[in-house]
């Protein structure tokens, strides 16, 4: 965390916020992908190729 100049007292909080944000964004992208597959069946083939 030294590269980002985060004070030692706040490093744990910043790490927790980063992990929470990553989990929320992962959930949103999973839901968006599921909705895209549900709405457009051709999307399934795009995901299959990647």
Secondary structure as GFF3:
##gff-version 3
##sequence-region A 1 50
A	DSSP	three_ten_helix	2	4	.	.	.	ID=ss1
A	DSSP	three_ten_helix	8	10	.	.	.	ID=ss2
A	DSSP	alpha_helix	11	39	.	.	.	ID=ss3
A	DSSP	alpha_helix	42	49	.	.	.	ID=ss4
###
